[in-house]
């Protein structure tokens, strides 16, 4: 019922938001006569703020068109490598017609970035991806809004999340022989489980794991987020935050934790900060400070765009990670795609490097929670383990912004490079059909052509859709 009420309210607000946008533009346009009246800029700023507060925020785009590699800017093409019901594996492929740059691109390590499925879209890691593309081949998990996934696509559990990660790792390994994995926030737990299961079976595992700001051991330095998850019963969450998707969406009838409730929780953590931010935005508009105003818009376009999470996955995460601490207690069993339960045993991980990163002022994952991964991975040699605390950084500061680019990224890059062994040169590259013939000439994972190649379009590659 609450979901339907929210959708009705949103539909009613939409025309008012559109009107506020039109009024703001009319009052700020220098060619409009009304913009010359006193107080017109203040009224325009008021309407603009009303529009921002009332509009519906859709899923943002990564929008990464190019990145610098050395002194050269290379083009970036975003494409879906694997299409799963609840997640796409996206690859950011780089192109250059400069021979030396292309040679450099081919030698760089390949990294799978596992984005969190905890309310926001994977585009929250846009700065992370853009920076990593300067020195790595990059893939990322792009989790889907559960309200857009039809019931016919089945359920989604925490076990499915773990199995997705394993499938993605194997896909990249088949293409390159090896890979590195980076997990940010929530996925540190399922990523560690995925790699543990692969190690237990004797499969090849990633050369390194970088874990940033995640609740490996949520009992350490619990934050307000942890306390809520730990102090409320599982039935409380099921009865108070789980609703069915209304009929006007593809996933009608699916039980979800709605994005609008998650957003309310995000804002409630720091209401004063958000209130001040919006007031500062209003003042910037009045003053004509377009730079700060644009920064505000970019941040909240991302922050206000939220997705619904499947109820089974959400409730199982609460129970497994925050209430029963199954990973730390050594009693977490994951159902494989074959229907067999497997015990998660991080002590079986031996050859992978392990880097954990925490923010000194992180108010989501407390101090020591991510570092606990070192305690679990007992068989990894100490020389392959590293922990780094980012001074003065909050949760978002460890993967986005100035501290990420100046302090964290150089460390992550060097750690990955140190663990990128000679296996890459020994393994044979498995190439997949290109979308265009020019991929063969200029792509980061293709041989450099010695003569000009005719650039002819080939049929688009069909992406298979697999269900559990």
N, C-alpha and C positions, 0 to 999 in steps of 0.2 A: 504493500500500500504506500509506504514512504517513497519508494522509487517512482511510482505513478504521480504522486503529489509533486515531487521534485520536477519531473518532466513537464507536468502541466504548468508549473510556475515558470520554468525555463521558456516554454513556448509563449507564455504571456509576456515575458520580459523582452523577448527578441525584438518586437517592433519598437519598443521604447529605446532599446539600445541602438537600433538603426537610426532612430530619430535623433538621439543624442550625438551620434557620429556626424550626421548631416549638419546639425546645428553648429557643432564645433568647427567643422570645415568652413561653413559659411561665415562664421564670426572671425575666423583667422585668415581668410583669404584676402590678400591686399587689394584684389580687384573687386571685392564685394563692398558696396556702399556702407553696409552695416558694420563692417570692420573698422570704420573710421570713428565710430561713436565711442565716447568714454566708457570704460569698463568692458569693452568688447573682448579684450584679451583675457580678462579674468572670467568672463562668462564662457568663452571658448574653452578655457582650461577646465572649468567646472563640468561642462558637457563632455569633454574628452575623458575626464575621470569617471563620470557616470557611465560612459560607454565601456570603459575598461573593466569596471566593476560588474556590469550587467551582461557582457557578451559571453558567448559560448566559445571555449577554447578547444580547438581541434588538435589532432596529432601534428606536431611540428615536423619539418623536414630537416635532415642533416645539412643539406645545402653546401656540402664541401665540394667545390668545383676544382680547386687546385691547392697544392701545398708546396712550400719551398723544400728542395732537397739540395743542400749545398748552396750554390749561387744560382740555381736554376729552379724555376717554377714548373712543376709537372702537373698534367691534367689528371683528374680523379674521376673514375666512373663507378657509380654505386649500382650493384646488381644483387639479386637474390640467388644464392647458391643452392640452398635447400629450403623448401617450403613445407613446414609442418603445420598441423592444425592450430597450434597455439604459439608458434614462434617461427620466424624466418631467420636463416643464417645469411647475413649480408656480408658481401665482400666489397672492399674499396680498392679497386684496381687502378694502379697508376700507369701513366703513359708518358713517354718522352721520345722526341726524335733526335735527342743528343746522345751520341754513342757512349761517351764516358759516363753520363748520368744513368743511362740504361744499364750499363755494366754494374754500376753501384747499386741500383735498385735490385738487380737479380741476386746480389750477394747478401742482402739484408734479411734478418730473421723474420719468421712469420709468427704472428701473435693472434690468439683468439681472446677477444675481450668479452667477458660474460657480464652483460648489463643486469642490473637488479630488476626483479619483478616484484615491486613493492609500492606501486602507486603511480610512478612517473614512467614516461616512455624512455626507450634507450637513447633518444636524442639528448637526454640530460647529460650524457657523456660526450657530447659533440666536441668540446674542448679537448677531452682525453683522446678521442679518435684523431682529430686534426693534428695534434702534437705528435702522437705516435706514428702517424703516416710519414713523418719526416725521416724516419730511420727504420721503419718496419713495414712488412706486408701485414695488413690488418683485416681481420674478420670481427664481426660483432653479432651477438644475439639480439634480435629485435622482437620482443615479446608482444603478443597481440592483445587487443582489448577483448576481454572474454565476452562482452555483450554482443560482439560481432561474430562470434564463433557459433555456428548452428549446433543444436543439440545432437544432430546426426553425426557430428565429429567426435562424439564420446566425451568422457570425463577427463579431467586433468588433475593429477595428484602430484605430491612432492616427489614420489618415485619417478613419475614421468619426466619431471624437470631434470633429475639426475640422469635418466636414460637419454634425454635429449643432448645433454652435455657430452656424454660419452660418444654418441653418434657424430656430433660435430667435430670432436677431437679426431676420431678415426677418419672422417672425411678429409680433414686437412692433412693428416699424416699420410694418407694415400696419395695426396697430390704433391707433397713436399718431402716426405720421409720423416719429418718431425715437426714440432711446433712448441710454442710457449703459451701459457694461459694466464690471463690476468682477470681477477674477479674483484668487483667493486661493491662493497656493502653486503647486502643480503646473500648474493650467490657464493660468498666464500664458503659457506657450509655445504651446499650441494656440490660445488666444484671439488672440494676436498673429498667428499664422498665418492664422486665419480672417478677421480684419479685413484683413490684407494681401492675401489672395486676392480679397476683395470689392472692395478699392480698385483692384487690378490690372484687374478686369473693368469698372470704372467704376460699380459699384453704390454706393448710399448706404451710408455706414459710420456706426457710432455716433458721437455728438457728443463723447464722451470715453472714454478707457480708464484705469481705475485698476488698477494691478498691484501686488500685495502679496506680498512674501516668496517670489518664484518664481525658478526656475533658468534665467533667460533665457540666461545664460552661466555654466554650471556649472564652468568652469575657473577662475573667479575665487574666491579665498579658499575652496578646497574644504573641506567639512565631512566628518565621519565618514561621513555618508550618501553624499556625492558620491564619496568615496574608494572605498567599497565598490563602487559602480556603475561606477567608472572602472577599478579595478584587477583586477576579475574579468572573465573572458571571457564573451561572450554564451552560449556553450555551457555554461559553469559554472552560470549562472542557470537555463538550460533543464533541466539534469540534476539540480539540487539543490533548486529551489524550485517547480517546476511539477508539478502532480499532476492527475489526473482526478477529477471530482466523483463521489462514491459513488452507488449506485442509489437511495437513499432521498430524493433531491432531484430537483426538476423538471429541473435542468440536468445530469442524470446523463450522464457521458461527456465533458463539456466540460473542456478543459484550462484550469486556472486557477492563479493564485498564491493559495493559501488564506489566508484572513483570520487563522487562528490562527498561521501562520508570521509574518505581518506583525506581529501583536501581540507575539510573542516578540521580534522585532527592535526594536519600540518600547521595550519594557521594558528590553532589554539596553543601550540607549543611556544610561539613567540608573537602574541597579538600586538604588543607594543611596537615591536620592530616593524611589523607590516604596516601598522597605522602610520608610523613615522615615515616609512618609505613612500607611501601613497601621498602623504602631505608634502613631502619633499618634491615628488613628481609634479604635484599641482603648482608649487612655487617655481619649479624649473620652467614649466609651460608659460607661466605669467611673465617670467624674466626673458623668455625666448632662448633658454639654454637647451638647444636641441640635442647636444651631445649626451648630457646626463639623462634627458628624457628618453632618448633612444636606448640607452643602457637599461633603464627601468623597463621599457617595453620588452626588450629582448629577454630579460630575466623572467618577467612574469608571464610572457608567452609560453615559456617552458615550464615554469613552476605551476601555473594554473591548468596546464594540460595533463589530465590524469586518466587512468584506465581502470576498468573493473577487473578484479582478480577472481578466478574461479574459487568457489567456496571450499571445495575439498582441499585444494592446494593451500589456501590461506589457513584453514583450521589445522591442517596437518603440520604446517610450519610453526604455528603457535605452540602446538603440543610437543613437537620434536625438538625444536630449538630453544624455546623460552620456558617451557614448563617441566619437561622431563630430561632435558639436557642429554639426549640419547647419544650424541656424538662424543661428548666428553665421558659419558659413563660406559661407552663401549658396547651398547646393546641396540644400536640402530640397524635394522634390517631393511633392505631395499628390494622391492619386487622388480626383477629384471623383465625385459620384453618377452622372455620365454616363460614367465610366470613362476620363476623360482625366487625364493627369498635368499638374499645374500647379506652376510654381516659386513658392515663397514669397518675396515681395519686399517687405519692410517699408518700403523707401524710397518706395514708391508711396502710402503713407498721407500725406495732406496736411492735411486740415481738422480732424482730431480732436485734442482735448486729450490729453496724456499725463502721468499722475501715477504715479510709482513710490514705493513705501514699503518700507523695510527696518527690521528690528529690530537695534539695536546688538549684542545678545547672541544673535542667532539662530544656533542650532546645527544647523539643517537647510538653510537657504539662506544661504550666507555673504555677507559684505559685498561689494557691487558686482555681485552676480549679477543682481538685478532692475534696478538702475540701467543695466545694459548695454542695455536697450531703447531708451534715448535715442540711443545710438550707431547703432542699426539704423534708427531712424525719422528719417532725415536731412532729410526734406522737411517735417516738422512745424515750424512757426515756433517759435523759442525762447520767445516770449511765451506759447505754449500748453503748454510743458513745465515740469514741476516734480518735484523729488525731495525726499523727507523721510525722515530717519532718526530712529526713535523711541528716544530715550535710555533705557537701562536695560530695554528690552523684549526678550524672547525671541521665538521664532517665534509662539507662540500669543498673545502680548501685543499684537501689531499688529492683531488682528481680534477679540479677546475680552478682557473684563475692564476694569479701571479705565483703563489707558492708552489702550485703544481708544476708550472712551467719552469721555474727557476731552481727549485729544490728537489722535487720528487721525480720529475721526468728524467733529469740527467742520471740519477741513481738507478732508476728502473732500466734505462737504456743500457747502462754499463753492466748491471746484473744480468740482464738477458744476454748481452754479448759474451760475458764471461762463461755463461752456461750453454752457449750455442756451440756445441762440440763439432768435431770434424765429421759427424754422422751425415750432415747435410751434403757434403761433397761426395760421400760414398754412396748415398742413396740415389736412385734414378728418379728423375722428375716425371711424374705422370701428368700429362697435359690433357686438358679437356677441349672439345671443339670451341673455337672462338666465335663470337657473335659477328665479328667483322674480320676481313682479311688483314686489316691494318693492325689487329692485335698481334699477328705473327711478327710484324715488323717492329712495333714500338712497345709491346706489352712488357711489364716488369718480370713476368715469368716465362717469356718466350725467347728463343734464340735470336740474335741479331742477324737480320738478313744481309747477305753480301751483295745482293743486287735488288733493283727495284721490283716490288711486287705489285701486281694489279689489285687495286682495292675494289673488290666486288662484294656485294652484300650476300650473305648466306642466310638460309632459313633460321629463324630464332629458335633457340634451344628450348624444348619443353621441360618444365620443371615438374618432377613427379611429386604428388601429394600423398604422403604416407600417414597412416593412422596407427595408433598403438596396436 
